[in-house]
């Protein structure tokens, strides 16, 4: 094992421990996929704001709008094998996410060999590659990226994995086929109907529901990461899997719902922890509704 491979192996096993990963194929994917190939050339700007990280982890509304960064001393690829988010575009607060957080989300998806995966907001493709490695060449991965330059970069970066398809777009169009796992890797105000329809029976979706404050001029939204499991067409099981501060999705957010979501989030843990399902039937709002939309409702 060469030096860099040894660093990747230690990194993978550290993430396995920190995030309590249960999916062995995911750990192996973290050890195999070279993270530095899915980043801008080094030296790299890394998230250095521990107040930001701590505030997000605790669900505190006091997390600063724009996290601070520090730059690595050099472009040695060993620098990127730590549990830290690395900037893709510091000016936009756009990061290649914190590995333990994203790995925990991927673990919750229950990725298995041959699985069909949808990735909304793939950036330069690192976590797309990790998922693709976990499901293997017998699987299928479709990744959307709304930023044209990033989408082109992801296509180049993932060219060695022919079972991965990168598309330039926001993922809001009808999907071709069903998916066993869906990772929405940007903050949204609601689940899109096409995503819910495209989730296979028994499939799982990680959905970051975030509110933004436009007056602050931040591209970062804050909220809850939810795990949706499709047991029935009309109703999905919902479980909160963490707090999140994440880059806001482009093109698929609803500003009216943003205000409603912000108000719902202010209700605090006593309200969040009561969410157990996503209803897709049309009904009148009631006290059992945490966030009520036109064709869906997060409810007790």
C-alpha positions in Angstrom: 0.0 0.0 0.0 1.5 3.4 -1.0 1.5 6.4 1.3 -1.5 8.1 -0.2 -3.6 4.9 -0.2 -2.7 4.4 3.5 -3.9 8.0 4.2 -7.2 7.2 2.4 -7.6 4.0 4.4 -7.1 5.7 7.7 -9.5 8.5 6.6 -12.1 5.9 5.7 -11.8 4.1 9.0 -11.9 7.4 10.9 -15.1 8.4 9.2 -16.5 4.9 9.8 -15.9 5.4 13.5 -17.0 9.0 13.8 -20.2 8.5 11.8 -20.9 5.0 13.1 -21.1 3.6 9.5 -22.8 0.3 9.1 -22.4 -0.1 5.3 -19.1 -1.9 4.6 -19.2 -1.1 0.9 -19.4 2.6 1.8 -16.3 2.4 3.9 -14.4 0.7 1.1 -15.6 3.4 -1.3 -14.2 6.1 1.0 -10.9 4.3 1.0 -10.8 3.9 -2.8 -12.1 7.1 -4.2 -9.4 9.8 -4.5 -11.0 12.9 -3.0 -8.4 15.3 -4.4 -9.5 14.5 -8.0 -12.9 16.0 -7.3 -11.6 19.3 -6.0 -10.1 22.4 -7.4 -6.3 22.3 -7.6 -4.6 22.9 -4.2 -3.7 24.5 -1.9 -7.3 24.2 -0.6 -9.5 26.4 1.5 -11.0 24.3 4.4 -13.8 25.1 6.7 -12.2 26.4 9.9 -15.1 27.9 11.8 -15.7 25.6 14.8 -18.4 27.9 16.1 -20.2 27.4 12.9 -19.8 23.6 13.1 -20.8 23.4 16.7 -23.8 25.7 16.3 -25.1 23.6 13.3 -24.5 20.3 15.2 -26.6 21.5 18.1 -29.3 23.0 16.0 -28.6 26.5 17.3 -29.9 29.4 15.3 -26.8 31.3 16.2 -24.6 29.7 13.5 -23.0 32.5 11.5 -24.2 33.0 8.0 -20.8 32.7 6.3 -18.3 30.2 7.7 -14.6 31.1 7.9 -12.0 29.1 6.1 -8.2 28.5 6.3 -5.9 27.5 3.5 -3.7 24.5 3.5 0.1 25.1 3.5 0.6 23.3 0.2 -1.1 21.1 -2.4 -0.1 17.7 -0.9 -3.2 15.5 -1.5 -2.8 14.1 2.0 -4.2 17.4 3.3 -7.7 16.5 2.1 -8.0 13.2 4.0 -9.6 14.7 7.2 -13.1 15.1 8.4 -13.4 18.6 7.1 -15.4 20.4 4.4 -13.3 21.8 1.5 -14.3 24.8 -0.6 -15.2 24.4 -4.2 -16.0 28.1 -4.5 -15.3 30.1 -1.3 -17.0 33.2 -2.6 -20.3 31.4 -2.7 -19.7 29.3 0.5 -19.9 26.3 -1.7 -18.1 23.3 -0.2 -17.4 19.7 -0.8 -19.3 18.6 2.3 -18.0 17.4 5.7 -17.3 13.6 5.1 -18.7 12.3 8.4 -22.0 14.2 7.8 -22.4 13.1 4.2 -21.2 9.6 4.9 -23.9 9.2 7.6 -26.5 10.3 5.1 -25.2 7.8 2.6 -25.2 5.1 5.3 -28.9 5.9 6.0 -29.7 5.3 2.3 -28.6 1.6 2.7 -26.7 1.5 -0.5 -26.4 -2.0 -1.9 -24.6 -3.5 -4.9 -26.7 -3.0 -8.0 -28.8 -0.2 -6.5 -30.2 2.7 -8.6 -29.2 6.1 -7.2 -30.3 9.6 -7.9 -28.0 12.5 -6.7 -29.4 16.0 -6.8 -26.6 18.6 -6.5 -23.5 16.6 -7.3 -21.0 19.5 -7.4 -17.7 18.1 -8.8 -18.8 14.6 -8.2 -17.0 13.3 -5.1 -19.9 11.9 -3.3 -21.4 10.7 -6.6 -18.2 8.7 -7.1 -18.4 7.3 -3.5 -22.0 6.2 -4.1 -21.1 4.7 -7.5 -18.2 2.8 -5.9 -20.6 1.5 -3.2 -23.3 0.2 -5.6 -20.7 -1.1 -8.2 -20.8 -1.4 -11.9 -24.0 -3.3 -11.7 -25.8 -0.3 -10.3 -26.9 3.0 -11.9 -26.2 6.5 -10.7 -27.9 9.6 -12.2 -26.5 12.9 -11.0 -27.8 16.4 -11.5 -25.8 19.6 -11.2 -27.4 23.0 -11.9 -24.1 24.9 -12.3 -22.9 24.3 -15.9 -19.2 24.5 -15.1 -19.5 22.2 -12.1 -21.6 19.7 -14.2 -18.9 19.7 -16.9 -16.2 19.1 -14.3 -18.2 16.2 -12.7 -18.7 14.6 -16.1 -14.9 14.7 -16.6 -14.2 13.5 -13.1 -16.6 10.5 -13.4 -15.7 9.5 -16.9 -14.1 6.3 -15.6 -17.4 5.1 -14.2 -19.7 4.4 -17.2 -22.6 3.4 -14.9 -22.7 7.1 -13.8 -24.6 9.7 -15.8 -24.2 13.4 -15.0 -26.8 15.8 -16.3 -26.8 19.6 -16.3 -30.0 20.7 -14.6 -31.8 21.2 -11.3 -33.5 17.8 -11.3 -37.0 19.2 -11.4 -38.0 17.4 -14.7 -39.7 14.0 -14.8 -37.3 11.1 -14.1 -36.8 8.1 -16.3 -37.1 5.0 -14.1 -37.2 4.4 -10.4 -34.5 4.8 -7.9 -33.7 2.9 -4.7 -31.8 5.8 -3.1 -32.1 9.6 -3.6 -29.6 12.0 -2.1 -30.6 15.7 -2.3 -27.3 17.4 -1.6 -28.6 21.0 -1.3 -31.1 22.8 0.9 -34.7 22.7 -0.3 -38.1 24.0 1.0 -40.0 21.0 0.0 -39.8 17.6 -1.8 -40.5 17.7 -5.5 -43.3 15.5 -6.8 -40.9 13.9 -9.4 -38.5 12.9 -6.7 -41.3 11.3 -4.6 -42.8 9.6 -7.7 -39.3 8.4 -8.8 -38.5 6.7 -5.5 -38.9 2.9 -5.8 -41.0 0.9 -3.3 -38.8 0.5 -0.1 -36.5 3.3 -1.4 -35.0 6.0 0.8 -34.4 9.7 0.3 -32.2 12.1 2.3 -33.8 15.5 2.1 -32.3 18.7 3.7 -35.1 21.0 4.5 -33.6 24.5 5.1 -34.8 28.0 5.6 -32.8 31.0 4.4 -32.7 34.7 5.4 -32.4 36.6 2.1 -31.6 39.9 4.0 -28.4 38.3 5.2 -27.2 37.7 1.7 -26.1 34.1 2.5 -26.1 31.2 0.1 -26.3 28.9 3.2 -29.6 27.7 4.6 -30.2 26.0 7.9 -32.6 23.3 9.0 -33.2 19.6 9.3 -31.9 16.6 7.4 -34.8 14.1 7.0 -34.8 10.5 5.9 -37.8 9.5 3.9 -38.7 5.8 3.3 -41.3 4.9 0.7 -43.5 2.1 2.1 -46.6 3.3 0.4 -47.4 5.6 -2.6 -49.6 7.9 -0.5 -47.4 8.1 2.6 -43.7 7.9 3.4 -42.1 7.3 6.8 -40.0 10.2 8.0 -37.1 10.3 10.5 -34.9 13.3 11.4 -31.2 12.3 11.0 -29.5 15.6 12.0 -29.3 19.3 11.7 -27.8 20.9 8.6 -26.3 24.1 7.2 -26.0 23.6 3.5 -25.8 25.5 0.2 -29.3 26.4 -1.0 -30.6 24.6 -4.0 -31.0 26.7 -7.2 -34.3 26.7 -9.1 -36.4 24.4 -6.9 -37.0 26.4 -3.8 -40.3 28.2 -3.0 -40.0 31.5 -1.2 -43.5 31.3 0.2 -42.7 27.9 1.7 -39.3 29.2 2.9 -41.2 31.5 5.3 -43.5 28.7 6.4 -40.5 26.4 6.9 -38.6 29.0 8.9 -41.6 29.4 11.2 -42.0 25.7 11.6 -38.3 25.3 12.5 -38.7 28.0 15.2 -41.1 25.6 16.9 -38.1 23.8 18.2 -37.3 20.1 18.9 -40.7 19.4 20.6 -42.2 19.9 17.2 -39.5 18.4 14.9 -39.3 15.2 16.8 -43.0 14.6 16.3 -42.6 14.3 12.5 -43.1 10.7 11.5 -44.6 10.7 8.0 -45.0 12.6 4.7 -48.6 12.5 3.6 -49.4 12.9 -0.1 -53.2 12.9 0.2 -55.1 16.2 0.0 -56.4 17.3 3.4 -57.0 20.3 5.5 -54.3 21.6 7.8 -54.6 20.5 11.4 -52.5 20.4 14.6 -51.0 17.2 13.4 -49.3 19.0 10.4 -45.8 20.3 11.0 -45.4 21.8 7.5 -48.4 21.7 5.1 -47.9 22.0 1.4 -50.4 21.9 -1.5 -49.8 18.2 -2.4 -47.8 16.9 0.6 -47.6 17.4 4.4 -45.0 16.6 7.0 -47.1 15.3 9.9 -47.2 13.4 13.2 
